Structures are given as structure tokens and as C-alpha cells.
Amino acid sequence: MAGRRAGALLALRALLAAAHPQCLDFRPPFRPPGPLRFCAQYSAFGCCAPEQDAALARRFGALAARVDAALWAACAGYALDLLCQECSPYSAHLYDAEDPSTPLRVLPGLCEDYCLDMWHTCRGLLRHLSPDPELRALEGDRTKLCRYLSLDDVDYCFPRLLVNDQLNSNLGRVVADARGCLQLCLEEVAHGLRNPVAMVHARDGTHRFFVAEQVGLVWVYLADRARLERPFLNISRAVLTSPWEGDERGFLGLAFHPRFRHARKLYVYYSVGTNFREWIRISEFRVSEDDENIVDHGSERIILEIEEPASNHNGGQLLFGDDGYLYIFTGDGGMAGDPFGKFGNAQNKSALLGKVLRIDVERPARGPPYRVPPDNPFVGDAAARPEVWALGVRNMWRCSFDRGDPATGAGRGRLFCGDVGQNKFEEVDLVQRGRNYGWRAREGFECYDRQLCANASLDDVLPIFAYPHKLGKSVTGGYVYRGCENPNLNGLYIFGDFMSGRLMSLRENLGTGQWQYSEICMGRGRTCAFPGLINNYYPHIISFAEDEAGELYFMSTGVPSATAAHGVIYKVIDPSRRAPPGKCQIHPAPVRVRSRLIPFVPKEKFIWTPESTRSPTVRAPTKAPRHSHPTAPPRVPTPRPARPTRRPTRPTRRPGGRRGSGRRRGRLSTAGPVPSDGAVRLVRPIGLSPGRGRVEVFVGGLWGTVCDDAWDAKAAAVVCRQLGFAQAVRAAKRAEFGEGLTLPILLDDVRCSGSERTLLQCTHAGVGTHNCGHEEDAGVVCSHQDPDL
């Protein structure tokens, strides 16, 4: 009984994961802006706007005029049923149209019993519904006709899918896998960028977006995503940075004047240095009088400079608030533990480092470069700099103002920041006037400097969320989604981690004020199988962005170097529900372009990945079942996306994991149950400690070895986690732990993110396909302890 119950539960999860609502325009369903009068059953959610519903009603009327009155009296209900399936949220399944390159069915796929009933009394109706000659030829043969009208996916046939609880229970909601990970998709927007650190718009109605590279260049992209060949701004000669991976210096922030259309000013934040001195500079530039897509480089006016005692923790965010003032987010000066002065820079109100600053950049023709707003919290405090708006921050990397709920305005003006931690925790803060955010007394929710933490006068504000370094080691703050295209995401704060590549989200519980965490995964199976969408991305999440319409983007790279052109911009898409057609149209103001335009051509591809379930023992299918068949074999739990063959897309290193079948000796064991596909074991010479050895993988009933082409720490992390180890110390190559001469070579060119559950979920050359010998057998060294501690 327990086995049958577990099997039923597994089948249920598999079916839930396979559900893929899709319309005949190959896009997600939506909630119509008003009730449908004809296909009223799809008024709450489906694929028809009122205009399409009215068109179907006219077709129904035309049928009534053509069909014999007696036949129509008996069959009008069938005609209504069949016509309205174009409005079903599963219409793409019903019409066998998930792939836009395949022709549509002439009628929706019918369940056999429904088809047989219809044939008895209404088979003459079919010739009026479709001109298909084959359908007319089969009209007299009940069995062949119903086979012709059937679907391979029997769970999706009409009308069975109407009463299928598994397909309808969460229809229109953001899809979550069995682990609760929200499954979203991406759309590629730009590529070939060198560490894109910021993407901003000018709020001028043109819907241009401006992308800043760490080296000091800013590029203009038009609303159609074409890029201007000539850069908008080029201060690369002045910017201090280097090709070193992880260098935190460079061009770091960009903000346009809130009345840019008339003021034509912008503000930049960048690193400069000379003679072993380094400092950050905030400057104002003006746009050229002759070309709205070029900055007048001679117009630079330095607003503020702050000396940096070290080369890291440089902050870098610039934002204008609704109040019209410029907010500047500085780091604590660098090194470790904020060692500057008695309490560190962050707790020193007389220092500008480790702060949120607020200044007024509007000034008379003569006078200081900026003024201090009179309502700043420390104005009049002789022991404080009046520019300080908030203190106690370590290195806030990416902050944003909430633009508020589109309907009610709720939440507008809230200031969210991701503050990078020291060695234990990353945090997200809700920044408010005059508050202390705890560093260096506190890191996350815990004390860092215990003596300072015990100071009763600290009065610090705890973060709304903090996470340990086993989930990521460098938070990248994001945005509260307030766009139009993805209604389900409204109010969701989406952010990420630069080191682990993890995408995350928070949603406020309005009743308790608490923030609820959900991880974000790339949609698996057919979740992202829509034209133009992808389900993978480069691992180092550098920054997030909003466009002028409020849609959400993020920027990431595969090589975190200021000179490596591997950066890509992605748009976040919810595949479960879109806005009604026509609601989110934009009308960009015209832009006079004098530079050559470079059209955007996407490069990234959708990658098939297995569906995810909780079961760790179910065998993964070797290829995708047609149409995400709900009765396909259950799938291995894999909440992270697989990788394209040329580079990793998710680097997330998960802690722990279930224990696998690592061996204590160099000989093989034949006892126990047959392993599932993707199982791994370590084989090592006698005398070596556990956790190290040659990697062998089980596929299709055979154990075999893995070649070390592309073998790296991310692949090692997958193996170590399978075997129950918390850490991958290193990836071993060149048959360091011996050659598996008696075994076949099963995997080659394995590329992983580090988050997959098995090596089979990484990209590879294909099972049994290789161009290597056993002298290249791969291995790993695993540990239960973090080697960095």
C-alpha cells in the first residue's frame, strides 16, 4: 500500500511538473481584461481577449446559418465546445502546436469517449468546422476518425483536461518545483559586454537603455535593442581598474537627472588613482547639444571625491529619489573587518565611507558643487557629516527604489539594498532615514565585533533577510518587480548572488510584515519552451535593472574580468501568466540617431533539462518525451538549469546532499540494488582516505569513466554533493587516481554549473561519445569541511 501511495504521489508530481499552459500564439495564457460573453468558461484565465471571443461568436453564428436546422439543434453544444478550445489555457497542447514550426491541427485533440459520442449524432458537423479533406474522408469510420482526432498526450485531450485537478489546481500561478523553487525564464537582451555593471534608463520617453561597462564605457541601446556603434560615454582612460578577475574598482554607477529630458545631465561614480593613492569620484556630465546619444566629455563637473584606503569595498550605486536628491552608496574603505579607527568607518558619522549619502546636486551658477538637503538626519550634529543619510553599511552593492504597486502605489519610495558580508552572511536591508545598519558590530543577524555589538547605544536595524555563505558569498541587490508584462511577479523583490549565481526572491507578508524567501530556478522541462525564451545564464550576477516600463533585467558574465566580453543582459519572464494582449504596449519617443546601428541578434539557446521532483532515486529520461507527456518516467530532482555546451549557466554550490555510493577500497562492490542512471562512485588506490578517487558514473546498466576535458571544480562539486560531501576541494585530471582500463568511457566534455544533481544533467558530448583515452580519466577530492576556513 505504501509503495502504491508513493507511486501515485510521484506520478502526481511528474504531471504537475509537465503542465505547460500555452496559447496558439505560442505565448503564456492571461487573465482577460473583462468577462468573455461567448466562451465564458475562460473568463478567469485563458487565451482569448474579448476581441477573439467575439470573433469565435461570429464563427458560431455563421455555422448556425450553414448547418441543417435539425443537425444544429442536436450539435450546437459540440460546436461551442470545439470552437472555444482556442481560448483554453492549454490550446497549444490541444492543437498540437507547442512548436511554432509545426502546422496546427484542424480541430482540438479529443478524448476517445467524447469523440465516439459526438460521432453517433454529430459527425456531419465536422465538415462545417474544418475544410480538411482527410477528415471528411474518415467521417464514416468511427474508429479511424477518433484516432485521427486523438492526442498522444491523453491527459491533455478535451474534455478530460477540464476535470484534471493536476493541470488546473495552480493554473496561472508562478510555477514552483517540488522544492518550492520558483521557475522563471529569461529573454536575452544584449551580449558581448565587458562586466556590465549598470543598465539604466533616462525617464525621457525614448525607452532607450544605457549600459555601463566596468572599464568606463556606456553604450546606448534603442527600444528595439539595436546598439549604437559609438559609445554614449567613454572615460576609460580616467577609470582605474584592471583585468584581474574580481577587481572591484572601475566605472561603478550611473544615474540620470530626474528631469533629464530638460536638464540633459547625468551622474557617474568611478574609481581613480595615481601615485599609489586611490579615491572614488562622483561627477556630473551633460549630453552634447548636437547629439542626444553622445555625452559632452568636456562638460565633466566633479561633485565629490572620497579617498579609498584600500582597493576593495568601493560601493558604487547612484540613485535619484522621488525627492529629487542624489543618493550615493559608499563602501567601508576595504580590507577586512573595517579596521579603520576605533569603531571603523561605517560607525564613524564623521567619515563618508560605509554610508548612504544624500545630496542636492541642483545649485546656482556659482557656489559649492552640491548642497546638503536641510532634512538630512545629521544636519546640525557637529560630530557628523551632514551628507550622511544612513550609516553602518559594509559594501552595499546594488540598491533600488520601489516604484510602488501599479494600481495602488503601495510601497513606493522604499529603498532596498544588498549589503555584501564579511565571511559568514549576506544581507538585504530596507534603508531608512538616519538608521544604523550595524556593520561592523553586526554581520547579518549575528554579532561580528562582540564588544561593539554589546554597546547599548548602537541602536542598529536588522536586515529584512540574511543568508549564510553556503548559499552565496556576495549579494547583488535587485528590484521589487512593478512591471506590466508579468502580473504574478508584482511585489516580488528579486535579487541574486555574484559568487554562487543563485537567483532569489522575497515577498512581504502584509499581515506580519515578515519577508518570505523563495529561490528562483530556471524553468525545467517545457516550462520555458516558448519562442525567444531561454532557461540558462552566465553565473556571475553583477547587477539588476529596470527599464522605463518597469520590466526587470539582470546582467551576468562567465568571466568576471573588466576586459572579458562575456557579459549578457537577460530579461526576467514569468512563463505561467502574461498580461492581456495590448495592455503593455509602449510608444517610444523618436530618437535622432547619427551613429551606425548594430542590430541585436540573440545567441543564447533554450536547453532541454529534465523536470524536477523530490524523488532522489527515480531514473532520469534519456530524452524528452513528446509534448511533456504526463505519463513519462518521473524525473530527477534538479532545481537548477543545465548548461549549454560552451559555458556554465548556474554555478550554485548547494551544501550537503544525500549520501551516495562512495567506496572504501579500490575494488568494486556488486552487492545491493542496481544504481539509478547518474549515480557516481569514487575508486581509489588502497591507502588513500575517503573522499578522493577516480570518478565512475552509472548509465544504462554500465559503470564507466569520465574524461577530464572541461573537467573543473563545478563538475567536482556535483560529484561530491552526490556522495554526501559538503565541499569539493579540487577536480583531479590525467588519471591521478588510476586508469579505469576495464571500463568504457561514458562521458566527455562535461560542463556543469555545480548545482546539478548528477553529471547527466550537465552538458556533455553524449553518453558513450568521446575523443579521449583512459589516461585522461577524471577524479575528485571531496571534504566535509570548507577548505577556505
ZINOR-V789102 format. One line per field, one symbol per residue. ss: DSSP state (A for helix, B for strand, O for the rest). phi: phi as a letter, one per 20 degrees, with the letter a starting at -180 (. if undefined). burial: + if it has 16 or more other C-alpha atoms within 10 Angstrom, else -. Layout:
BEGIN
ss->???
phi->???
burial->???
END
This chain:
BEGIN
ss->OAAAAAAAAAAAAAAAAAOOOOOOOOOOOBOOOOOOOOOAAAOOOBOOOAAAAAAAAAAAAAAAAAOOAAAAAAAAAAAAAAAAAAAOOOAAAAOOOOOOOOOOOOOOOBOAAAAAAAAAAAAAAAAAAOOOAAAAAOOOOAAAAAAAOOOOOAAAOBOAAAAOAAAAOOOOOOOBOOOOOBBBBBBBBBBBBOOBBBBBOOOOOOOOBBBBBOOOBBBBBOOOOOBBOOOOBBOOOOOOOOOOOOOOOOBBBBBBOOOAAAAOBBBBBBBBBBOOBBBBBBBBBBBOOOOOOOBBBBBBBBBBBBBBOOOOOOOOBBBBOOOOOBBBBOOOOOOOOOOOOOOOOOOOOOOOOOBBBBBBOOOOOOOOOOBOOOOOOOOOOOOOOOOBBBBOOOOBBBBBBOOOOOOOOOOOOOBBBBBOOOOOBBBBBBBOOOOBOOOOOBBOOBBOOAAAAOOOOOOBOOOOBBBBOOOOOOBBBBBBOOOOOOAAAOOBBBBBBOOOOOBBBBBBOOOOOOBBBBBBBBOOOOOOOOOOOBOOOOOBBBBBBBOOOOOBBBBBBOOOOOOOOOBBBBBBBOOOOBOOOOOOOOOOOOOOOOOOBBOOOOOOOOOOOOOOOOOOOOOOOOOOOAAAOOOOOOOOOOOOOOOBOOBOOOOOOOOOOOOOOOOOOOOOOOOOOOOOOOOBBBBOOOOOOOOBBBBBBBBOOBBBBBBOOOOOAAAAAAAAAAOOOOBBBBBBOOOOOOOOOOOBBBBOOOBOOOOOOOAAAOBOOOOOOOOOOAAABOBBBBBOOOOOO
phi->.fffffffffffffffffgbgbefemcffbegfbfeeeeffdfearccegfffffffffffffgfeeggffffecgffffgfffffeffdffffdlcfdfedffffcffdfffffffffgdcfffffeebeffffffegedgffffffeedfeffdfeegffdeffedfdfndgfdffenefedcccfdbbmeelfebccddldnelfcddeeffodcdddefemfdffeffbcdffefebbfffnfeeqfdbbbegfdfgdfldbcccbecaalmdcbdcdcdcdfgfebfdceffeegcfebccfdfbedlelpecbeeffneedcddeeonmcmleemfdnffeefedeemcddccdefbfgdpffbcegfegfdfnefecffffdbcmdeafdncbefengfedmgngnfddbedfeecccdbdddecgmeddnfefccmedfdeffffeffefledfffabcfffercafdfccefcfdfcgfegneedbbcfeemfecbccfeffdmedeecfddfgdlegdedgneccbbffeeeadbdefenfdcbdbbecfcfdeedfcdceecefeadfggnfdfdcfffceddefedfecfdfcfcfcffdcffedefffebfffmlgfefggdffbfdffdffdafdcegdefmofeddfeecfeeddenfffegnfcbddcfgoeffnbqfeccdbmncebecfefmfbfffffffffgenefcdfaeecllgdneefedfeecblfccendfebffeffbfofnebcbcffdfebbcdbedffee
burial->---------+++++++++++++++-++++++++-++-++--++-++++++-+++-++-++--++--+----+--++-+++-++++++++++++++++++----+--++++++--++-++--+++++--+-----++--+--+--++--+++-+++++++-+----++---++-+++++--+++++++++++-+++++++++++++++++++++++++++++++-++++-+++++-+--++++-----+++++++++++-+---++++++++++----+++++++++++---+++++---+--+-+++++-+++++++++++---++++++++++--++-+---++++++++++++++++++-------++++---++++----++++++++++++++++++++++--------+++++++++-++++++++---+++++++++++-++---++------++++++++-+++++++++++++++++++++++++++++++++++++++---------++++++++++++++--+++++++++++++++++++++++++++++++++++++++++++++++++---------------+------+-+++++++++---+++---+--++++-++++++++++++++-++++++++++---+-+++++--------++++++++++-----++++++++++---++++++++++++++++++++++++++++++++++++++---+++++++++++++++++++++-----+-+++++++++++++-----
END
